[in-house]
Amino acid sequence: MSTRSSNGYLVNNIIAIIQNLLQTQEGDGFLLFWAKEILGALLILTLFWLLSQLAVMMLNKWGRRLTTMISTDLDDRLLVRAIPYVSRLFVVLGIYLAIRSLPLHEKIVMIASGVIYIILVVIVSALIYHVLDELMKWYVNGQSDTAVTVMSRQMMPVAEKMVSLFLMGAALIVVLKHFNYDIFSLVTALGIGSLAIGMAAKDTLAHMISGFTIMLDRPFRIGDRIQLVGGQIGDVADIGLRSTKIRTPDNQLLIIPNSDLCNTMLTNQAFPDSRVKGRINIGVAYGSDVDQVKQLLVATAVEIEGVLADPPPEAYFVSFGDSALNMALFFWVEEYGTLFAVTDKINSLILKRVGENSIEIPFPTRTVRMEKVVVSL
């Protein structure tokens, strides 16, 4: 009990000494007066800085103990994002109280208070943005690798921009409301300005809306191979708000506006899966055994690595040509990117097998008959 009493007495003495030092007297000069006031403001600022460090220490110690009781890592990530902003809030609050404690002119205090209020709104808005950003990333990363997850990852940059724009607008409205500005007049002006901008940039807005449509409807995904109406083939490299980038097989990049892609037909070779059917046309001489040729074509395709056994290769007698019997071989490969290489192997082996089996592949020929006309006089 005596120890506690002595400690309390010591603390009371220290507080009393500080109060006597900071209390202004009528006989204090100009410098002494402001020295005491500035010292008091610095003590307030120091106190709140210490409180901010104490809050950070408690959150790091006790907050992390609480987060270990939850199975997910979301709370840990949110705590890491929130701790710096909690410290900043304490420091800004200390600056505000320190300024209020000084005997400044009313207008100076009003301006300083307004600036600090804006800083507080910015800090709170940034804290909300980081929390929402962490929630969105946790939601996307926590899903399995499905089509919905791929779409969510593609929409992440768009969602982050929309959240940031919304928070910026909300922060602006809160600040203007604090300073007694007419928000409805501002909203009306912004609406008229947006209408004018929309009329001037209608093509850009059309591309952006088409970009949202592509991301939601998903006629193709990043990595899919598509074929356009004009015959261009390539892999989708990126889907942006204004344009879509397609990388061709010869490593060129096609940049196509999204509105053009939305209003045209295209073939997605990777949908519903990456398997693709190949076709090889061949003509054999008249008089050849058609059944033997079909069996030879199917057996040749089966020998090639990369040709799927299910569905199996098929050969058909297609038509009678001018100088050959037209045959067609159909086969499937697992990945559309390997179709050309597999086709090359099949063509090379067919050429070898028809030679071994004495099957003739005729050249296109034309027979011209010339008749001599004898004219009698």
C-alpha positions in Angstrom: 0.0 0.0 0.0 2.8 2.4 0.8 4.5 1.7 -2.5 1.3 2.5 -4.4 0.7 5.7 -2.4 4.3 6.8 -3.1 3.9 6.1 -6.8 0.6 8.0 -7.0 2.1 10.9 -5.1 5.0 11.1 -7.5 2.7 11.0 -10.5 0.6 13.8 -9.0 3.7 15.9 -8.4 4.9 15.5 -12.0 1.5 16.5 -13.3 1.4 19.5 -11.0 4.8 20.6 -12.2 3.8 20.3 -15.8 0.7 22.3 -15.2 2.7 25.0 -13.5 5.1 25.1 -16.3 2.5 25.3 -19.0 0.1 27.7 -17.2 0.5 31.1 -18.6 0.8 34.1 -16.3 0.0 37.8 -16.8 3.6 38.7 -16.5 4.8 36.3 -19.1 6.5 37.9 -22.1 5.6 37.2 -25.7 8.3 34.6 -26.2 7.6 32.8 -22.9 3.9 32.8 -23.6 4.2 31.2 -27.0 6.9 28.8 -25.7 4.4 27.5 -23.1 1.6 27.2 -25.7 3.8 25.4 -28.3 5.2 23.1 -25.6 1.7 22.2 -24.6 0.7 21.5 -28.2 3.8 19.3 -28.6 3.0 17.4 -25.5 -0.5 16.7 -26.9 1.0 15.6 -30.2 3.5 13.4 -28.4 0.8 11.8 -26.3 -1.3 10.8 -29.3 1.8 9.5 -31.1 2.5 7.3 -28.1 -1.2 6.2 -28.2 -0.8 5.3 -31.8 2.2 3.2 -31.1 0.4 1.6 -28.2 -2.6 0.8 -30.4 -0.3 -0.7 -33.1 1.5 -2.8 -30.5 -1.8 -4.1 -29.0 -3.2 -4.9 -32.5 0.0 -6.7 -33.4 0.0 -8.7 -30.2 -3.6 -9.3 -29.2 -5.1 -8.9 -32.7 -2.8 -11.6 -34.2 -3.7 -13.9 -31.2 -7.3 -13.6 -32.1 -6.8 -14.1 -35.8 -5.0 -17.4 -35.1 -8.4 -18.8 -33.8 -9.9 -18.4 -37.2 -9.1 -20.9 -39.9 -8.9 -18.5 -42.9 -6.1 -16.0 -43.5 -8.5 -13.2 -44.4 -8.5 -11.7 -40.9 -4.6 -11.7 -40.9 -4.5 -9.9 -44.2 -7.2 -7.4 -43.1 -5.3 -6.7 -39.9 -2.0 -6.0 -41.8 -3.9 -3.6 -44.1 -5.7 -1.8 -41.2 -2.8 -1.3 -38.7 -1.0 1.6 -40.6 -4.3 3.5 -41.0 -5.2 3.2 -37.3 -1.8 4.7 -36.4 -2.4 7.6 -38.9 -5.8 8.3 -37.4 -4.3 8.8 -33.9 -1.6 11.0 -35.2 -4.0 13.2 -37.2 -6.3 13.5 -34.3 -3.4 14.6 -32.1 -2.5 17.3 -34.7 -6.1 18.5 -34.6 -6.2 18.8 -30.8 -2.7 20.4 -30.7 -3.8 23.1 -33.1 -7.1 23.6 -31.2 -5.1 24.1 -28.0 -3.1 27.0 -29.5 -4.5 30.6 -29.1 -4.6 31.1 -32.9 -7.0 33.3 -34.9 -10.4 31.8 -35.5 -9.9 31.8 -39.3 -6.6 30.0 -39.0 -8.1 27.4 -36.7 -11.0 27.0 -39.2 -8.7 26.5 -42.2 -6.5 24.0 -40.3 -9.5 22.1 -39.1 -10.9 21.9 -42.6 -7.6 20.6 -44.0 -7.3 18.0 -41.2 -10.9 16.9 -41.8 -10.1 16.3 -45.5 -7.1 14.3 -44.5 -9.2 12.2 -42.1 -11.7 11.5 -44.9 -8.9 10.5 -47.3 -7.4 8.1 -44.6 -10.8 6.5 -43.9 -11.6 6.2 -47.7 -8.2 4.6 -48.3 -8.8 2.2 -45.3 -12.2 1.1 -46.8 -10.6 0.7 -50.3 -7.9 -1.6 -49.0 -10.3 -3.6 -47.0 -12.6 -4.1 -49.9 -9.7 -4.9 -52.2 -8.4 -7.5 -49.8 -11.9 -9.0 -49.6 -12.2 -9.3 -53.4 -8.8 -10.8 -53.8 -9.5 -13.3 -51.0 -12.8 -14.3 -52.6 -11.2 -14.9 -56.1 -8.2 -16.7 -54.8 -10.3 -18.9 -52.5 -12.3 -20.4 -55.4 -11.4 -23.4 -57.4 -10.0 -23.1 -60.9 -13.3 -22.9 -62.8 -14.8 -20.7 -65.5 -16.4 -18.4 -63.0 -13.0 -17.9 -61.3 -11.4 -17.0 -64.6 -14.1 -14.5 -65.3 -13.7 -13.1 -61.8 -10.0 -12.6 -62.2 -10.6 -10.9 -65.5 -13.1 -8.5 -63.9 -10.8 -7.7 -60.9 -9.1 -4.6 -62.5 -12.5 -3.3 -63.6 -14.0 -3.9 -60.1 -11.1 -2.2 -58.4 -11.5 0.9 -60.6 -15.2 1.0 -60.0 -14.7 0.8 -56.2 -12.0 3.5 -56.3 -14.3 5.8 -58.3 -17.2 5.2 -56.0 -15.1 5.9 -52.9 -13.7 9.1 -54.4 -17.2 10.3 -55.2 -18.4 9.5 -51.8 -15.4 11.2 -50.1 -16.0 14.3 -52.3 -19.7 14.5 -51.3 -18.8 14.1 -47.6 -16.2 16.9 -47.8 -18.5 19.2 -49.7 -21.3 18.5 -47.2 -19.0 19.3 -44.3 -18.3 22.7 -45.8 -22.0 23.4 -46.6 -21.7 23.3 -50.4 -24.8 22.6 -52.5 -24.4 18.9 -53.4 -27.4 18.7 -55.7 -26.1 21.6 -57.9 -22.8 19.8 -58.2 -24.5 16.5 -59.1 -26.5 18.3 -61.8 -23.4 19.9 -63.2 -21.6 16.6 -63.2 -24.6 15.0 -65.0 -24.6 17.6 -67.7 -20.8 17.4 -68.1 -21.0 13.6 -68.3 -23.7 13.8 -71.0 -21.5 16.2 -73.0 -18.5 13.9 -72.6 -20.6 10.9 -73.5 -21.8 12.5 -76.8 -18.2 13.5 -77.7 -16.7 10.1 -76.8 -19.6 7.8 -77.9 -17.3 5.5 -79.9 -15.0 5.0 -76.9 -18.1 4.3 -74.6 -19.4 1.8 -77.2 -16.1 0.0 -77.0 -16.1 0.0 -73.2 -19.7 -1.3 -73.0 -18.8 -4.0 -75.5 -15.8 -4.9 -73.4 -18.1 -5.4 -70.4 -20.4 -7.5 -72.6 -17.5 -9.7 -73.7 -16.3 -10.2 -70.1 -19.8 -11.1 -68.9 -21.0 -13.2 -71.9 -17.6 -14.8 -72.4 -17.7 -15.9 -76.1 -14.0 -16.5 -75.6 -11.5 -16.4 -72.8 -7.8 -15.4 -72.6 -5.8 -18.2 -74.2 -8.6 -19.4 -76.5 -7.8 -19.7 -80.3 -10.4 -17.9 -82.4 -11.0 -17.4 -86.1 -12.5 -14.2 -87.4 -14.8 -13.8 -90.4 -11.9 -12.4 -92.4 -9.9 -15.6 -91.9 -7.5 -14.3 -89.3 -6.6 -16.9 -86.6 -4.9 -16.3 -83.3 -4.9 -16.8 -79.5 -6.6 -14.2 -77.3 -3.8 -12.4 -75.4 -5.8 -9.8 -73.5 -9.4 -8.5 -73.1 -9.4 -4.8 -72.3 -12.1 -2.2 -71.8 -11.6 -0.7 -75.3 -10.0 -3.4 -77.4 -9.1 -7.1 -77.5 -5.6 -8.3 -78.4 -5.1 -11.4 -80.5 -1.7 -13.0 -81.1 -1.5 -14.7 -84.5 0.6 -17.9 -85.2 3.3 -15.8 -86.8 3.6 -13.8 -83.5 1.8 -10.6 -84.7 -0.6 -8.8 -82.4 -4.1 -7.9 -83.8 -5.8 -5.1 -81.8 -9.5 -5.2 -82.5 -12.0 -2.8 -81.0 -14.5 -4.6 -78.7 -17.6 -3.2 -80.5 -16.3 -4.8 -83.8 -16.0 -8.2 -82.1 -19.4 -7.9 -80.5 -21.0 -7.3 -84.0 -19.3 -10.0 -85.9 -19.2 -13.8 -86.2 -16.2 -15.7 -85.0 -15.2 -19.3 -84.4 -13.9 -20.3 -81.0 -11.7 -23.4 -81.6 -11.2 -23.9 -77.9 -14.9 -24.2 -77.0 -16.4 -26.4 -75.7 -12.9 -28.0 -75.4 -9.5 -27.8 -77.1 -10.0 -30.9 -79.3 -10.2 -30.2 -83.0 -10.9 -32.2 -86.1 -8.5 -32.4 -89.0 -9.2 -33.2 -92.6 -6.9 -34.5 -95.4 -8.1 -34.7 -99.0 -6.5 -37.1 -101.4 -7.3 -38.3 -104.9 -6.5 -41.8 -106.2 -6.6 -43.1 -109.7 -9.7 -44.5 -111.3 -9.7 -48.3 -110.9 -8.3 -48.2 -107.4 -9.9 -50.4 -104.7 -11.9 -47.8 -102.7 -12.3 -50.0 -99.6 -8.6 -50.7 -99.5 -7.8 -47.0 -99.8 -10.1 -46.1 -96.9 -8.6 -48.8 -94.7 -5.1 -47.6 -95.6 -6.0 -44.0 -94.7 -7.5 -45.0 -91.3 -4.6 -47.3 -90.4 -2.1 -44.6 -91.4 -3.8 -42.1 -89.1 -3.8 -44.5 -86.2 -0.1 -45.0 -86.4 0.6 -41.3 -85.8 1.2 -40.1 -82.2 -1.2 -37.4 -81.3 -4.2 -38.7 -83.2 -7.0 -39.6 -80.7 -8.4 -43.1 -80.6 -11.8 -41.7 -79.5 -13.4 -40.5 -81.7 -11.5 -42.8 -84.1 -10.2 -41.6 -87.5 -12.7 -42.1 -90.4 -12.2 -42.1 -94.2 -14.8 -41.5 -96.9 -15.2 -41.6 -100.6 -16.3 -38.1 -101.3 -16.8 -37.6 -105.0 -15.8 -38.5 -108.6 -13.2 -36.0 -109.8 -12.1 -35.2 -113.3 -9.0 -37.4 -113.1 -9.3 -39.0 -109.6 -11.5 -40.6 -107.0 -11.6 -38.0 -104.2 -11.1 -39.4 -100.7 -11.2 -37.6 -97.3 -9.6 -38.6 -94.0 -11.0 -37.1 -90.8 -9.2 -37.4 -87.4 -9.1 -35.7 -84.0 -6.2 -34.2 -82.0 -6.2 -33.3 -78.3 -5.0 -29.7 -78.7 -5.7 -27.4 -81.7 -2.1 -26.1 -81.5 -0.8 -29.5 -82.6 -3.1 -29.9 -85.7 -0.6 -28.7 -88.3 2.3 -30.9 -87.0 0.0 -34.0 -86.9 -1.3 -33.2 -90.4 2.2 -33.0 -91.7 3.1 -36.4 -90.2 0.0 -38.1 -91.6 0.6 -36.6 -95.1 4.2 -37.9 -95.1 3.1 -41.4 -94.0 0.2 -41.5 -96.5 2.6 -40.7 -99.3 4.9 -43.6 -98.1 2.1 -46.1 -97.7 0.4 -45.5 -101.1 3.7 -46.1 -102.7 4.2 -49.4 -100.8 0.7 -50.6 -101.9 1.0 -49.5 -105.5 -1.8 -47.0 -105.2 -1.6 -44.3 -107.8 -2.1 -40.6 -107.0 -2.8 -39.2 -110.5 -1.9 -35.8 -111.7 -4.7 -33.6 -113.1 -4.9 -34.4 -116.8 -6.7 -33.2 -119.8 -7.3 -35.1 -123.0 -7.4 -33.0 -126.1 -8.7 -34.6 -129.3 -7.9 -32.9 -132.5 -9.9 -34.0 -135.6 -8.8 -33.2 -139.0 -11.5 -31.9 -141.2 -11.2 -32.5 -144.9 -12.8 -29.9 -147.0 -13.6 -30.9 -150.6 -13.7 -28.3 -153.2 
